[in-house]
Each structure stands twice: as C-alpha cells, then as structure tokens.
Amino acid sequence: MDKFLRAGEQRMAMGKQLPMRRGTNLPRMGDFNESVVLDAIRRVPEGLSRVELIESTGLSAQTVSNICRRLLDSGLAHEAGTRVTGSGKPRRLLQVNAEARYAVGVHLDPAVVTMVVLDLLGRVVARAQRPTPPAADPDHTLAEMGDSINALVAESGVAREAMLGLGIAAPGPVDVAAGLVIAPPELVGWGRVPLRDHLAGATGLPVLLDKDVIAAAVAERWAGAATGTGNFLFFYLGTGSGMGLVVDDVVLRGLSGNAGEVGGLYAACTTNALVAEAIEEGVLGPESKPTGPRDAEQSLRALCRQAKAGNRTAGEIIDRWAVRVGRGVSAAATLVDAEMIVFGGPIWPLLADRFMAIVPGIVESSPFVERIHPTVVTTTGLGIDVGAIGAACLVLEQFLSAQPHSLLLG
C-alpha cells in the first residue's frame, strides 16, 4: 500500500478536462506513474480506456498495460463496460473501485467536532458530530475524540484494514512536522497539544494533521466547487476566519504550514467581533455576550435572525463585514491570480445570502482583480462539513495524488 502514498491531483474542468499529470522516466517512476494512472482514472467518473490513458499520461502502451493490470489485481480499479469509438474494437473502460479503500476525517472546531468517513472517490459514507467540550482540558477533548472516531469507524461497517488513515483539520497555528496544535486563539488551555500522536495511539491509524482552512481548500479542489480549476482561494468562516490558497493546482502551505492565517488582517471579522458590535449597537442584549465559541455562534444566529426579520441595523452589521471581506479577497485573488473565490465554513450558511449579494460585485468592480480572466465568486459545494471532508481528503490526496516531490532522490 505504501507505494500508493504519492499520487495525482484532481483537475476536472467545468465542461472540459484540465491537463493531467504526465508520466516520467526518473528512478522512482514506478510508484509515480502508477499514481498518475490511478488519478487519471479517478478524475473521469465514466471511466477511461487504456488508449485514453496512454494519450492523457504520455506513458507507453506497455507501461499503461502493466499498471492497469496491477490496479485490477489489487482491487483499486475495476472494468466498467466498453466504449465504441469509430469502427475499431470496443475499448474496455477502467474505473476506480470506490470501496477499495477509505479515509477518516476529523475537524476540530472550537465549537464542534465533526467526523466523516470517505470512500476512495471522496463520498461521505458515515458522519458524526459532537460539541467541543467547553472546559480548557485538552486531555478530556482528545479522549472524547478518540472514542468518537473509533465508534464512527465501527458504525460505518468499513473493515479496519481498508482504512488508509485519519486526517485532522485543526485551527491554527499548527506544527505539522511535530503534529502539534499550538495555542489556537479560541481553544483556551491548548498550548502545544500533541493532537496527531494522541489520535494515532487512540485509533491505531496513520494520522495527518493540517490547518483547517488548508484542509478545506484541499476538499474543494478534490470534490467541491473548485474541482475544475487549479487556481483559487477558499475563505473560511467559522469561529475565526482564514484563507486557503491554491496556485497551479498546488495548495500553498508556507514555511511552517500556516499560510492563510488572516486573523490579524481580519480582526473585525470573527464571530466574537460581530456579536460585540451587535451588542454595542443595541441589536443584541448584554446577555448575548458569549462566554465561549458555542455561545458566540448562538448569538450570531440571533443577529442573523434579526437581519432576516428586517432589522436594518442588524443587516448593516453583517453587510459591513461582507464589504471588508470582499475587499480583502479581491486583493488576495489578484495576488495569486485566482480564477475562483470559494466561501465556506461552519457559519457560512448563516451569512451566505447577504455575502453573496455583496461580495461578487466588489470583486467584479475591484481595481485589483485581473481583467484578463473572470474571477468567479461561489459557495462551497460540500456544506458545513467541508473541514472534516478536507481532513479525510488529506489522506486520499497522499494516496491518489501524483506529487512530483516524490521523485526526488534521497
């Protein structure tokens, strides 16, 4: 199985197919080429023939034939009928066997812990959600997470040996190399918590840790709104806010794995700040002042209800937030030459209507946004589970993504 822990990126265009990874003749080409072929098959749901795989990957007919045989023998792919093209012999189509492997994803949000099990095509086959314990006690939270993950895997009916691993999406900052969560602003008492190693011990699964906004960007690229582009940014709205950036089909993580931390730039763009503004302007009463992340979300819900009921001040508070965010993402989209801006996160459904009435116009009229191509503003295709789905997609990406760095020697 280890030979599959490197492999290709999803790039199905909107109505067209984006360029696929090409094969190579470098010393580690075997594993890489196998990943390229498997990924190419995955990205075309109706299946690909061997001839089409030769054309799309640039590999020789013999290499493709050998790889396809190995994928079929291992159960990772299966034959799915034939396709008639012209007067020639019908071509046998290969598809990824979605039930061959699975991945678990966990999103640790200060307000709620969400868990999913995905199949090899990124489809949710099991889901669970638990409130994040309010006490500043990481050990208690970790114990609950481990028990809940094991329970979900058992309830899913998936055999342990079919599980590729566990992905964790956590609020930043994180130390990816050491597997630590480092004092997230909304998780009081979480200093340098060994989240990865604890859950590896509790579940017996290989574990990957990444920042929640980066995981969300991976999810959108893998199975969400951005599957058709390799250049986009994901703006995450939860207890805090963050931005995930994808350039030339590569997720930007930065030197320490904490790219996209925009808390300082968007200090007024947190749930707490929005609720505080509503209390100051008299839209919400003093009793709405949150004592924790879950309280803050409930107070935000109350503010959104006021806005929906026609309270002008409530609406203006949310609209001002949308304007600030709109200007920020316009500048960021120009910085990375993005063709799409995707919004999502746990509180996005509360804000989507008002944000989508404001932000696209700001982006379209912004002097920052490049005029050479349109910049689409859209909403996540994965709902409020985007962080957990992204966490599982971290594992699938390692399994199916043809990562060029895997070809480096020693």
C-alpha positions in Angstrom: 0.0 0.0 0.0 2.9 2.3 0.7 3.7 2.6 -3.0 0.4 4.5 -3.4 1.2 7.1 -0.8 2.1 9.5 -3.6 -0.3 10.3 -6.5 -2.1 12.8 -8.9 -4.3 15.8 -8.4 -7.9 16.2 -9.4 -8.5 18.6 -12.2 -11.8 18.1 -13.9 -12.7 21.4 -15.7 -16.1 22.9 -15.9 -17.2 21.2 -19.1 -13.7 20.5 -20.1 -10.8 18.4 -18.8 -7.8 20.2 -17.4 -4.3 18.9 -18.2 -3.4 15.7 -16.3 -0.1 14.8 -14.7 2.4 13.3 -17.2 4.4 10.2 -16.6 8.2 10.2 -16.0 11.3 8.1 -16.6 13.1 9.2 -13.4 14.4 6.5 -11.0 11.3 6.4 -8.9 9.0 6.4 -11.9 7.2 3.1 -11.0 5.3 4.4 -8.0 4.7 7.9 -9.5 3.4 6.5 -12.8 1.1 4.1 -11.1 -0.3 7.1 -9.1 -0.7 9.1 -12.3 -2.7 6.4 -14.0 -4.9 5.8 -10.9 -5.6 9.5 -10.6 -6.4 9.9 -14.3 -9.0 7.1 -14.0 -10.5 8.7 -10.8 -11.0 12.1 -12.4 -13.2 10.7 -15.2 -16.3 9.1 -13.5 -17.5 7.3 -16.6 -14.1 5.6 -16.9 -11.1 5.7 -19.2 -9.8 3.1 -21.7 -6.1 2.1 -21.9 -5.8 4.0 -25.2 -7.1 7.2 -23.5 -4.7 6.6 -20.6 -1.8 6.4 -23.0 -2.9 9.7 -24.6 -3.5 11.6 -21.3 -0.5 10.4 -19.3 2.2 10.2 -22.1 3.2 6.8 -20.9 4.0 3.9 -23.2 1.4 1.3 -24.1 3.3 -1.4 -22.3 3.7 0.7 -19.1 0.0 1.6 -19.1 -1.0 -2.0 -19.7 1.2 -3.2 -16.8 -0.1 -0.6 -14.4 -3.7 -1.3 -15.3 -3.1 -5.0 -14.6 -1.7 -4.2 -11.2 -4.6 -1.9 -10.3 -7.1 -4.5 -11.3 -5.3 -7.3 -9.4 -5.1 -5.1 -6.3 -8.8 -4.3 -6.5 -8.2 -0.5 -6.7 -9.7 -0.4 -10.2 -12.3 -2.5 -12.0 -13.5 -2.8 -15.6 -16.8 -1.0 -16.3 -18.1 -1.9 -19.7 -16.9 -0.8 -23.1 -16.9 2.2 -25.3 -17.3 2.1 -29.1 -15.2 4.7 -30.9 -15.4 4.6 -34.7 -15.1 1.3 -36.5 -12.5 -0.1 -34.2 -12.7 -2.7 -31.5 -14.7 -1.5 -28.4 -12.4 -0.2 -25.7 -12.7 -1.6 -22.1 -13.1 1.2 -19.6 -11.5 1.2 -16.2 -13.0 2.9 -13.1 -11.7 3.4 -9.6 -13.2 0.9 -7.1 -14.6 3.4 -4.6 -15.0 0.7 -1.9 -11.3 -0.5 -2.1 -10.1 2.0 0.5 -11.5 4.6 2.9 -10.3 7.6 4.9 -11.4 9.2 8.1 -11.5 13.0 8.6 -11.9 15.0 11.8 -12.4 18.7 12.0 -11.7 20.2 15.4 -13.6 23.5 15.6 -13.7 25.4 18.9 -17.5 24.9 18.9 -18.0 21.5 17.4 -16.0 18.3 16.4 -17.2 16.9 13.0 -16.1 13.4 11.8 -16.6 11.7 8.4 -15.6 8.5 6.6 -15.0 8.9 2.9 -14.6 6.3 0.2 -11.9 6.4 -2.5 -13.9 8.8 -4.6 -14.4 11.3 -1.7 -18.0 10.4 -1.0 -19.3 10.6 2.6 -20.3 7.1 3.8 -20.6 7.9 7.6 -20.8 11.1 9.6 -20.9 12.2 13.3 -20.8 15.4 15.2 -20.1 16.3 18.9 -20.0 19.6 20.7 -16.4 20.5 21.6 -16.1 20.2 25.4 -16.1 23.8 26.8 -13.6 23.2 29.6 -10.0 24.1 28.9 -9.0 20.5 29.2 -7.3 19.2 26.0 -6.9 15.7 27.5 -10.6 15.3 28.0 -11.3 16.6 24.5 -8.7 14.2 23.0 -10.1 11.2 24.8 -13.6 12.0 23.6 -12.3 12.5 20.0 -10.5 9.1 20.1 -13.6 7.3 21.4 -15.9 9.1 18.8 -13.6 8.2 15.9 -13.5 4.6 16.9 -17.2 4.5 17.3 -17.8 6.1 13.8 -15.4 3.6 12.1 -17.3 0.7 13.8 -20.7 2.1 12.8 -19.6 2.7 9.2 -19.1 -1.1 8.7 -15.7 -0.5 7.0 -13.0 -3.0 7.8 -10.0 -1.5 9.6 -7.6 -2.9 7.0 -9.4 -0.9 4.3 -8.8 2.4 6.2 -5.9 4.4 4.7 -5.6 6.7 7.7 -7.0 9.6 9.6 -6.8 13.2 8.7 -7.2 16.0 11.2 -8.2 19.6 10.4 -7.4 21.9 13.3 -7.4 25.7 13.9 -4.0 27.3 13.5 -1.3 27.8 14.3 -0.1 24.2 14.0 3.2 22.5 13.9 2.6 20.0 11.1 6.0 18.3 11.4 5.6 17.6 15.1 1.8 17.1 14.9 1.1 19.8 17.4 -1.8 22.3 17.8 -0.2 25.5 19.2 -2.4 27.8 21.3 -5.3 28.4 18.9 -6.9 31.8 20.0 -10.4 30.2 20.6 -9.1 27.0 22.4 -8.2 28.2 25.8 -5.6 25.9 27.5 -4.3 24.3 24.3 -0.6 25.2 24.5 1.4 22.7 22.5 -1.0 19.7 22.3 0.2 16.5 20.5 -3.1 16.0 18.7 -1.7 13.9 15.9 0.2 11.4 18.1 -2.6 11.1 20.6 -5.2 10.2 18.0 -2.7 7.8 16.3 -2.4 6.0 19.5 -6.1 6.1 20.3 -7.2 4.8 16.9 -4.3 2.8 15.6 -4.5 4.6 12.3 -1.8 6.6 10.4 -2.6 10.3 11.0 -2.0 13.5 9.1 -2.5 17.0 10.7 -3.1 20.2 8.8 -4.7 23.6 9.4 -8.5 23.6 8.9 -8.5 26.2 6.2 -5.9 24.3 4.2 -7.8 21.1 4.6 -11.0 22.9 3.4 -9.1 24.1 0.3 -8.0 20.5 -0.4 -11.6 19.4 -0.1 -12.9 21.9 -2.6 -10.1 21.0 -5.0 -10.8 17.3 -4.5 -14.6 17.1 -4.5 -16.1 20.5 -4.2 -16.8 23.7 -6.1 -13.2 24.1 -7.3 -12.6 20.7 -9.0 -12.4 22.5 -12.3 -9.7 24.9 -11.5 -6.1 24.8 -10.2 -6.1 28.5 -9.1 -8.5 29.6 -6.4 -8.8 30.8 -2.9 -11.0 29.4 -0.1 -12.3 31.9 2.5 -13.2 30.0 5.7 -15.8 31.4 8.1 -16.1 29.7 11.5 -15.3 30.8 15.0 -12.4 32.7 13.3 -11.6 33.3 9.7 -8.8 32.1 7.4 -7.8 31.7 3.7 -6.6 28.7 1.8 -4.7 29.4 -1.4 -4.3 27.0 -4.4 -1.9 28.1 -7.2 -1.2 25.9 -10.3 -3.0 23.0 -8.6 -0.7 23.2 -5.5 -2.1 24.0 -2.1 0.2 26.7 -0.6 1.1 25.8 3.0 4.1 28.1 3.6 7.3 27.5 5.5 5.7 26.3 8.7 2.4 25.0 7.2 0.4 28.0 8.5 -0.2 30.0 5.3 -3.6 31.7 5.3 -3.6 33.0 8.8 -5.5 36.2 8.3 -6.7 36.8 11.9 -4.6 39.9 12.2 -5.8 41.3 8.9 -9.4 40.5 9.7 -9.5 41.3 13.4 -13.0 42.6 13.0 -14.1 39.5 11.0 -14.6 37.0 13.8 -17.8 35.7 15.3 -17.0 37.4 18.6 -16.3 40.7 17.0 -19.5 40.7 15.1 -21.5 39.8 18.2 -19.7 42.5 20.2 -20.6 45.1 17.5 -24.3 43.9 17.6 -24.4 44.3 21.4 -22.7 47.7 21.2 -25.4 48.9 18.8 -28.2 47.5 20.8 -29.3 44.8 18.3 -28.5 42.2 20.9 -28.7 42.5 24.7 -25.9 42.2 27.1 -27.0 38.6 27.9 -25.8 37.7 24.4 -22.2 38.3 25.3 -20.5 34.9 24.6 -18.5 33.1 27.2 -17.3 30.6 24.6 -17.3 29.6 20.9 -20.7 27.8 21.1 -22.3 30.8 22.8 -20.8 33.1 20.1 -22.3 31.0 17.3 -25.7 31.1 19.0 -25.5 34.9 19.4 -24.6 35.2 15.7 -27.6 33.1 14.9 -29.7 35.6 16.8 -28.2 38.5 14.9 -28.9 36.8 11.6 -32.5 36.2 12.6 -32.8 39.9 13.4 -31.4 40.8 10.0 -33.7 38.4 8.2 -36.7 39.8 10.1 -35.9 43.3 8.7 -33.8 44.8 11.5 -31.9 47.4 9.5 -29.0 47.8 12.0 -28.5 44.0 12.2 -28.4 43.8 8.4 -25.9 46.7 8.2 -23.6 45.0 10.7 -23.4 41.8 8.5 -23.2 43.8 5.3 -20.2 45.8 6.6 -18.5 42.5 7.4 -19.2 41.3 3.9 -17.6 44.5 2.4 -14.5 44.1 4.5 -14.1 40.5 3.5 -14.9 41.3 -0.2 -12.2 43.9 -0.4 -9.7 41.5 1.2 -10.4 38.6 -1.1 -10.3 40.8 -4.1 -6.7 41.8 -3.2 -5.8 38.2 -2.4 -7.3 37.0 -5.7 -5.1 39.4 -7.6 -2.0 38.5 -5.6 -2.2 34.8 -6.7 -4.1 35.4 -10.0 -7.0 33.2 -8.9 -9.9 32.5 -11.1 -12.3 31.5 -8.3 -13.1 32.5 -4.8 -14.9 29.9 -2.7 -16.6 30.7 0.6 -17.5 28.1 3.3 -17.2 27.0 6.9 -19.4 26.3 9.8 -21.1 29.7 10.0 -21.2 30.3 6.2 -24.9 29.2 5.8 -25.9 31.9 8.2 -24.2 34.6 6.1 -24.3 33.3 2.6 -27.3 35.2 1.3 -26.1 38.6 2.3 -22.4 37.9 1.5 -23.3 36.6 -2.0 -25.4 39.7 -2.6 -22.4 42.0 -1.9 -19.0 40.2 -2.5 -19.3 39.3 -6.2 -20.0 43.0 -7.1 -17.0 44.1 -5.0 -14.8 41.6 -6.8 -16.0 42.4 -10.2 -15.5 46.2 -9.7 -12.2 45.9 -7.8 -9.2 47.6 -9.5 -7.1 44.7 -8.0 -8.8 41.9 -9.9 -7.1 40.9 -13.1 -9.1 41.8 -16.2 -7.6 39.1 -18.4 -10.0 36.4 -17.0 -13.2 36.5 -14.9 -13.0 35.7 -11.1 -15.9 33.6 -10.1 -17.3 34.0 -6.5 -19.1 30.9 -5.3 -20.1 28.9 -2.3 -18.7 25.6 -1.1 -20.1 22.5 -2.7 -19.6 20.5 0.5 -21.7 22.2 3.1 -20.7 22.7 6.7 -18.7 19.5 6.7 -16.0 21.0 4.4 -13.4 20.9 7.1 -13.9 17.3 8.0 -14.2 16.2 4.4 -11.0 18.1 3.8 -9.3 16.3 6.6 -10.1 13.0 5.0 -9.1 14.3 1.6 -5.6 15.0 3.1 -5.3 11.2 3.4 -6.8 10.5 -0.1 -4.5 13.1 -1.6 -1.5 11.2 -0.2 -2.9 8.0 -1.6 -4.0 9.2 -5.0 -2.1 12.4 -5.7 0.9 12.3 -8.1 3.2 14.6 -6.1 6.3 15.5 -8.1 8.4 15.8 -4.9 8.1 12.0 -4.5 10.6 11.7 -7.4 13.4 13.5 -5.6 16.3 11.3 -4.7 17.4 10.6 -1.1 
